[in-house]
Amino acid sequence: MSSLLFTPVSIGKLRLANRIVIPPMCQYSCGNGLAGPWHHTHYGSFAASGAGLVIVEATAVSPEGRISPQDLGLWSDETEAALKAVLDGIRTYSDTPFALQLAHAGRKASQYRPWEPEAGKPVPVDKGGWIPSAPSALPYAPSDPTPDALDEAGIARIVEAFAEAARRADRIGFDALEVHAAHGYLLHEFLSPLSNKRTDGYGGTPAGRMRLPLEVFSAVRRAFPRDKPVGVRLSGSDWVPGGWDVDDSTAFVRELRKRGCAYAHVSGGGLSPEQSLHVGPGYQVGMAERVKREAGLPTIAVGLITDPIQAESILVSNQADMVAVGRGMLYNPRWPWHAAVALGASVTAPPQYWRSAPHGAKGLFG
């Protein structure tokens, strides 16, 4: 019996060779938003991994939308040219589909990188940081600076920034886009009643809280060619009582589907330091299953999916259409090769690597 993990799948009109997705994982390795040598190496390795789709890390649509001062960006001709050089280099040896995640960090902007001694703290303005913006003047943590509450003119600028980044991404040559509405960043902040206390048309009711994320999605969808898919990453739950939950997520994805969304990438958490969850293998898969079943949109499941048999079982049991392997790919950038051996399947790899197939794995590199 053939492996479902290694069967093709389509998102919109984009056909993937298999159902392994490398999700966006921030590298915090830029100066002024510019992709550089690290990105050539990092994404070049993923392009040779055999995964069906690579989604490039959260890419800020404006300087103030960066999580850290070292985030990747796409807001100028210079940032566009730098990222295009990375993808052009990859295209000389790999036709692996690449998507780009467009993001704005909201109140979680201007943070130190995870490996720095000050990790988890905001970068002060006098050290290269800035005051973040948010739906309401509520900081992520009590010790964080109070963000500026966006007015409608600021909201309009953000919508246009997403659209302009989408146009740049098309010129670069990306095959798909993903709108980041998860992990406590700006669009998620608008969705959650814990962070959105607005009383205008962008808050209050569930429909009001969904308004900006839906406007951003629609603007990106209009700006990106119709034959290229646009998906959304969302947090299925805040993991905080009274916060955003899987019922809300299902309703949100139904609205996204009406607007032409190609897939839902279902993660979780990140909105509040008060979140409480039990982390274990596949701990978020149930939310992807619920969204898939009730919203009728293809889903990507993510969350400690590390074993090929585990990944296969998620697909066989119809809990998701694709699986995202994140940290496992950082640890082992050839994870799809090993999964193919375990499941008796084949995978695409550059011919320079064909001689590496282990004894008994004839046909591994199909």
Secondary structure, DSSP 8 states (H G I E B T S, - for coil): ---STTS-EEETTEEESSSEEE--------BTTB--HHHHHHHHHHHTS--SEEEEEEEESSGGG-SSTT--B-SSHHHHHHHHHHHHHHHTT----EEEEEE--GGG-SB--TTSTTTTSB--GGGT----EESSS--SSTTS---EE--HHHHHHHHHHHHHHHHHHHHHT-SEEEEEE-TTSHHHHHH-TTT----STTSSSHHHHHHHHHHHHHHHHHHS-TTS-EEEEEES--SSTTS--HHHHHHHHHHHHHTT---EEEE---S-TT------TTTTHHHHHHHHHHH---EEE-SS---HHHHHHHHHTTS-SEEE--HHHHH-TTHHHHHHHHHT------GGGGGG--TT-TTS--
